[in-house]
């Protein structure tokens, strides 16, 4: 049964005082106790009081001890207690506050003052209870959201190429993949089209949930364009992908939100030792004879842009044992180090040159260790995705 009026517990060994208080507080629901032990029993039972008015001098345990015990009870810790007593010396008032009381009303009572103090504490108690209820609701909603996002992470992980398949077609590779949040806007796609191995690394607009939705959509489009249509030319893949994104998001003006992605696409032909590359903002890095080559991407997004021309298809020859890297911007944009600066593309290129001498599986640990040391416990700036291949 719901009650509209607060419940006050009156604790006093004098029946005269109890009756007097009951008359003054007749507009409230009331419980009465004649000693500390009875007060403890009633306070710990249902319905619990919203306020306790407590006498100090009582038989058995006095008001101070009763107050201390009440504050140790989980169900009563938040219930305000006001002492009612003729002991008005400073030492008694201090002792009462130290025991856990929130206020002190001297006897004989000033009725308007008593009513005002009671009303004030009940108002504060109601506000605290409402805040607690609100926080509990927020925490419950947050738990549901986080549970949903964690489930989305499983779906996103299942949508990425599986490790066994990656090992089969790219035996010499590593992937350093570290989302900023539970789910990621960065993603990768690997597949075989005839004699070509197509490798794609992409960074969707945003990170977290919005980025994850975009990455899932990007994976679905690539499954259609590369997987189903069997297109292996990187530039053609990007042209098709941009067309699909613009159409899907009804992008008609440059002023509109440019949902899309930055992406690098490599098509490797092992028999002829050639590879093709096309990119939207994300370049490709190739290390040959201890020299790092940067194959630039087009400065055109996978969305509507000022220069919507066909993407450039770069064709290169390679030698066995060379290292190829595809990366999103998260690694280079991470803040840290002794001066709290970004790693930057120049710093990343130095690491590529250094770590390319390592076995491919050891490179992942080297990049990951450097990233964590640079970050030094600070906040991760963006999703991080770095893929390395030994050709």
For each residue, the residues with C-beta under 8 A, 3 or more apart:
1:
2:
3: 7 29 47
4:
5: 27 28 29
6: 28 29 50 51 122 125 126
7: 3 28 29 30 31 47 48 49 50 51
8: 25 28 29 30 31 49 50 51 52 53 118 122
9: 30 31 32 33 39 42 43 49 51 52 53
10: 18 21 22 25 30 31 32 33 53
11: 32 33 34 35 36 38 39 52 53 54 55 58 63 66
12: 17 18 21 32 34 53 55 58 84
13: 34 35 55 57 58 59
14: 17 18 55
15: 18 19 34
16: 19 20
17: 12 14 20 21 55 84
18: 10 12 14 15 21 22 32 34
19: 15 16 22 23
20: 16 17 23 24 109
21: 10 12 17 18 24 25 53 84
22: 10 18 19 25 26 30 32
23: 19 20 26
24: 20 21 109 111 114 115
25: 8 10 21 22 28 30 115 118
26: 22 23
27: 5
28: 5 6 7 8 25 118
29: 3 5 6 7 8
30: 7 8 9 10 22 25
31: 7 8 9 10 42 49
32: 9 10 11 12 18 22
33: 9 10 11 36 38 39 41 42
34: 11 12 13 15 18 38 58
35: 11 13 38 39 58 59 60 61
36: 11 33 39 40 58 60 61 62 63 65 66 69
37: 40 41 60 61
38: 11 33 34 35 41 42
39: 9 11 33 35 36 42 43 52 54 66 70
40: 36 37 43 44 66 69 70 73
41: 33 37 38 44 45
42: 9 31 33 38 39 45 49
43: 9 39 40 48 49 52 70 73 75 76 79
44: 40 41 48 73 75 76
45: 41 42 48
46:
47: 3 7
48: 7 43 44 45 75 76 79
49: 7 8 9 31 42 43 52 79
50: 6 7 8 79 122 125 126
51: 6 7 8 9 79 80 81 82 118 121 122 125
52: 8 9 11 39 43 49 70 79 80 81 82
53: 8 9 10 11 12 21 81 82 84 105 118
54: 11 39 63 66 67 81 82 83 84 101
55: 11 12 13 14 17 58 63 83 84 85
56: 62 63 64 83 84 85 87 92 96
57: 13 62 63 85 87
58: 11 12 13 34 35 36 55 61 62 63 66
59: 13 35
60: 35 36 37
61: 35 36 37 58 65 66 69
62: 36 56 57 58 65 66
63: 11 36 54 55 56 57 58 66 67 83 85 96 99
64: 56 67 68 95 96 99
65: 36 61 62 68 69 99
66: 11 36 39 40 54 58 61 62 63 69 70
67: 54 63 64 70 71 81 83 96 99 100 101
68: 64 65 71 72 99 100
69: 36 40 61 65 66 72 73
70: 39 40 43 52 66 67 73 76 79 81 100
71: 67 68 76 77 81 99 100
72: 68 69 77
73: 40 43 44 69 70 76 77
74: 77
75: 43 44 48
76: 43 44 48 70 71 73 79
77: 71 72 73 74
78: 125 128 129 132
79: 43 48 49 50 51 52 70 76 125
80: 51 52 102 103 121 124 125
81: 51 52 53 54 67 70 71 100 101 102
82: 51 52 53 54 101 102 103 104 105 117 118 121
83: 54 55 56 63 67 96 101 103 104 105
84: 12 17 21 53 54 55 56 105 107 109
85: 55 56 57 63 88 92 96 104 106 107
86: 106 107
87: 56 57 92
88: 85 92 93 104 106
89: 92 93
90: 93 94
91: 94 95
92: 56 85 87 88 89 95 96
93: 88 89 90 96 97 104
94: 90 91 97 98
95: 64 91 92 98 99
96: 56 63 64 67 83 85 92 93 99 101 104
97: 93 94 100 101 104
98: 94 95
99: 63 64 65 67 68 71 95 96
100: 67 68 70 71 81 97
101: 54 67 81 82 83 96 97 104
102: 80 81 82 121
103: 80 82 83 117 121
104: 82 83 85 88 93 96 97 101
105: 53 82 83 84 109 113 114 117
106: 85 86 88 109
107: 84 85 86
108:
109: 20 24 84 105 106 113 114
110: 113 114
111: 24 114 115
112: 115 116
113: 105 109 110 116 117
114: 24 105 109 110 111 117 118
115: 24 25 111 112 118 119
116: 112 113 119 120
117: 82 103 105 113 114 120 121
118: 8 25 28 51 53 82 114 115 121 122
119: 115 116 122 123
120: 116 117 123 124
121: 51 80 82 102 103 117 118 124 125
122: 6 8 50 51 118 119 125 126
123: 119 120 126 127
124: 80 120 121 127 128
125: 6 50 51 78 79 80 121 122 128 129
126: 6 50 122 123 129 130
127: 123 124 130 131
128: 78 124 125 131 132
129: 78 125 126 132 133
130: 126 127 133 134
131: 127 128 134 135
132: 78 128 129 135 136
133: 129 130 136 137
134: 130 131 137 138
135: 131 132 138 139
136: 132 133 139 140
137: 133 134 140 141
138: 134 135 141 142
139: 135 136 142 143
140: 136 137 143 144
141: 137 138 144 145
142: 138 139 145 146
143: 139 140 146 147
144: 140 141 147 148
145: 141 142 148 149
146: 142 143 149 150 182
147: 143 144 150 151
148: 144 145 151 152
149: 145 146 152 153 181 182 183 209
150: 146 147 153 154 182
151: 147 148 154 155
152: 148 149 155 156 182 183 209 212
153: 149 150 156 157 182 183
154: 150 151 157 158
155: 151 152 158 159 216
156: 152 153 159 160 183 184 187 212 215 216
157: 153 154 160
158: 154 155
159: 155 156 216 219
160: 156 157 187 188 189 219
161: 165 166 188 189 190 191
162: 165 166
163: 166 167
164: 167 168
165: 161 162 168 169 190
166: 161 162 163 169 170 173 175 190
167: 163 164 170 171
168: 164 165 171
169: 165 166 190 192 197
170: 166 167 173 190 197 199 389
171: 167 168
172: 360 389 390 391
173: 166 170 360 387 388 389 390
174: 360 361 363 364 387 388
175: 166 188 364 385 386 387
176: 331 364 367 368 371 384 385 386 387
177: 184 186 188 384 385 386
178: 330 368 371 380 383 384 385
179: 182 183 184 186 207 383 384
180: 184 207 208 330 380 381 382 383 384
181: 149 184 207 208 209
182: 146 149 150 152 153 179 208
183: 149 152 153 156 179 208 209 211 212
184: 156 177 179 180 181 187 207 211 212 215 383 385
185: 203 204 205 206 207 208 210 211 212 214 215 383
186: 177 179 201 202 203 204 207 211 215 328 330 383 384 385
187: 156 160 184 202 204 215 218 219 385
188: 160 161 175 177 199 200 201 202 326 385 387
189: 160 161 198 199 200 202 219 222 223 226
190: 161 165 166 169 170 197 198 199 200
191: 161 197 198 226 227
192: 169 196 197 198
193: 196 198 226 230 231 232 267
194: 230 232
195: 269 270 271
196: 192 193 232 267 268 269
197: 169 170 190 191 192 267 268 269 270
198: 189 190 191 192 193 226 232 234 237 265 266 267 268
199: 170 188 189 190 265 266 267 268 326 387 389
200: 188 189 190 222 226 237 263 264 265 266 326
201: 186 188 263 264 282 326 327 328 385 387
202: 186 187 188 189 215 218 261 262 263 264 282 328
203: 185 186 261 262 263 282 328 329 330 383 385
204: 185 186 187 211 212 214 215 218 260 261
205: 185 210 211 214 258 259 260 261 303
206: 185 210 211 214
207: 179 180 181 184 185 186 210 211 382 383
208: 180 181 182 183 185 211 212
209: 149 152 181 183 212 213
210: 185 205 206 207 213 214
211: 183 184 185 186 204 205 206 207 208 214 215 383
212: 152 156 183 184 185 204 208 209 215 216
213: 209 210 216 217
214: 185 204 205 206 210 211 217 218 259 260 261
215: 156 184 185 186 187 202 204 211 212 218 219 261
216: 155 156 159 212 213 219 220
217: 213 214 220 221 248
218: 187 202 204 214 215 221 222 241 261 263
219: 159 160 187 189 215 216 222 223
220: 216 217 223 224
221: 217 218 224 225 241 244 245
222: 189 200 218 219 225 226 227 237 241
223: 189 219 220 226 227 228
224: 220 221 227 228 229
225: 221 222 228 229 231 237 240 241 244
226: 189 191 193 198 200 222 223 229 230 231 232 237
227: 191 222 223 224 230
228: 223 224 225
229: 224 225 226 240
230: 193 194 226 227
231: 193 225 226 236 237 240
232: 193 194 196 198 226 237 267 276
233: 236 237 267 276 278 313
234: 198 237 238 265 266 267 276 277 278 279 311 313
235: 238 239 276 278 310 311 312 313
236: 231 233 239 240 313
237: 198 200 222 225 226 231 232 233 234 240 241 265 278
238: 234 235 241 242 263 265 278 279 280 302 311
239: 235 236 242 243 310 311
240: 225 229 231 236 237 243 244
241: 218 221 222 225 237 238 244 245 263 302
242: 238 239 245 246 260 280 300 301 302 303 308 311
243: 239 240 246 247
244: 221 225 240 241 247 248
245: 221 241 242 248 249 251 259 260 261 302 303
246: 242 243 249 251 303 304
247: 243 244 250
248: 217 244 245
249: 245 246 259 303
250: 247
251: 245 246 256 258 259 303 304
252: 256 304
253: 256 304
254: 304 305 306
255:
256: 251 252 253 304
257:
258: 205 251 301 303 304 305
259: 205 214 245 249 251 303
260: 204 205 214 242 245 301 302 303
261: 202 203 204 205 214 215 218 245 280 301 302 303
262: 202 203 279 280 281 282 297 301 302 328 329
263: 200 201 202 203 218 238 241 279 280 281 282 302
264: 200 201 202 277 278 279 280 282 283 284 297 326
265: 198 199 200 234 237 238 277 278 279
266: 198 199 200 234 275 276 277 284 324 326
267: 193 196 197 198 199 232 233 234 275 276 277
268: 196 197 198 199 275 389 391
269: 195 196 197 272 273 274 275 276
270: 195 197 273
271: 195
272: 269
273: 269 270 317 318 319 320
274: 269 315 316 317 318
275: 266 267 268 269 315 316 318 324 391
276: 232 233 234 235 266 267 269 313 314 315 316
277: 234 264 265 266 267 284 295 313 314 316
278: 233 234 235 237 238 264 265 297 298 311 312 313 314
279: 234 238 262 263 264 265 282 283 284 295 296 297 298 311
280: 238 242 261 262 263 264 297 298 300 301 302 311
281: 262 263 297 298 299 300 301
282: 201 202 203 262 263 264 279 297 326 327 328 329
283: 264 279 294 295 296 297
284: 264 266 277 279 294 295 297 314 324 325 326
285: 292 293 294 295 324 325 326 327 349 352
286: 292 293 295 316 318 322 323 324 325
287: 290 291 292 293 322 323 324 325 352 353 356
288: 291 293 318 319 322
289:
290: 287 353
291: 287 288
292: 285 286 287 349 352 353
293: 285 286 287 288
294: 283 284 285 349
295: 277 279 283 284 285 286 314 316
296: 279 283
297: 262 264 278 279 280 281 282 283 284
298: 278 279 280 281 311 312
299: 281 307
300: 242 280 281 305 307 308 309 311
301: 242 258 260 261 262 280 281 304 305
302: 238 241 242 245 260 261 262 263 280
303: 205 242 245 246 249 251 258 259 260 261
304: 246 251 252 253 254 256 258 301 308
305: 254 258 300 301 308
306: 254
307: 299 300
308: 242 300 304 305
309: 300
310: 235 239
311: 234 235 238 239 242 278 279 280 298 300
312: 235 278 298
313: 233 234 235 236 276 277 278
314: 276 277 278 284 295
315: 274 275 276
316: 274 275 276 277 286 295
317: 273 274
318: 273 274 275 286 288 322 324 391
319: 273 288 322 391
320: 273 391
321: 390 391
322: 286 287 288 318 319 390 391
323: 286 287 352 356 360 388 389 390 391
324: 266 275 284 285 286 287 318 388 389 391
325: 284 285 286 287 352 386 387 388 389
326: 188 199 200 201 264 266 282 284 285 386 387
327: 201 282 285 331 332 348 385 386 387
328: 186 201 202 203 262 282 331 382 383 384 385 386
329: 203 262 282 332 333 382
330: 178 180 186 203 333 334 380 381 382 383 384 385
331: 176 327 328 334 343 348 367 371 384 386
332: 327 329 342 343 344 345 347 348
333: 329 330 342 343 381 382
334: 330 331 342 343 371 374 375 380 381 382 384
335: 340 341 342 375 378 381
336: 340 341 343 374 375 376 378
337: 340 341 343 374 376
338:
339:
340: 335 336 337 378
341: 335 336 337 344
342: 332 333 334 335 347
343: 331 332 333 334 336 337 347 348 371 374
344: 332 341 347 348
345: 332 348 349
346: 349 350
347: 332 342 343 344 350 351
348: 327 331 332 343 344 345 351 352
349: 285 292 294 345 346 352 353
350: 346 347 353 354
351: 347 348 354 355 366 367 370
352: 285 287 292 323 325 348 349 355 356
353: 287 290 292 349 350 356
354: 350 351 357
355: 351 352 358 363 366 367
356: 287 323 352 353 363
357: 354
358: 355 362 363 366
359: 362 363
360: 172 173 174 323 363 364 388 389 390
361: 174 364 365
362: 358 359 365 366
363: 174 355 356 358 359 360 366 367 388
364: 174 175 176 360 361 367 368 388
365: 361 362 368 369
366: 351 355 358 362 363 369 370
367: 176 331 351 355 363 364 370 371 386 388
368: 176 178 364 365 371 372
369: 365 366 372 373
370: 351 366 367 373 374
371: 176 178 331 334 343 367 368 374 375 384
372: 368 369 375 376
373: 369 370 376
374: 334 336 337 343 370 371
375: 334 335 336 371 372 378 380
376: 336 337 372 373
377:
378: 335 336 340 375
379:
380: 178 180 330 334 375 384
381: 180 330 333 334 335
382: 180 207 328 329 330 333 334
383: 178 179 180 184 185 186 203 207 211 328 330
384: 176 177 178 179 180 186 328 330 331 334 371 380
385: 175 176 177 178 184 186 187 188 201 203 327 328 330
386: 175 176 177 325 326 327 328 331 367
387: 173 174 175 176 188 199 201 325 326 327
388: 173 174 323 324 325 360 363 364 367
389: 170 172 173 199 268 323 324 325 360
390: 172 173 321 322 323 360
391: 172 268 275 318 319 320 321 322 323 324
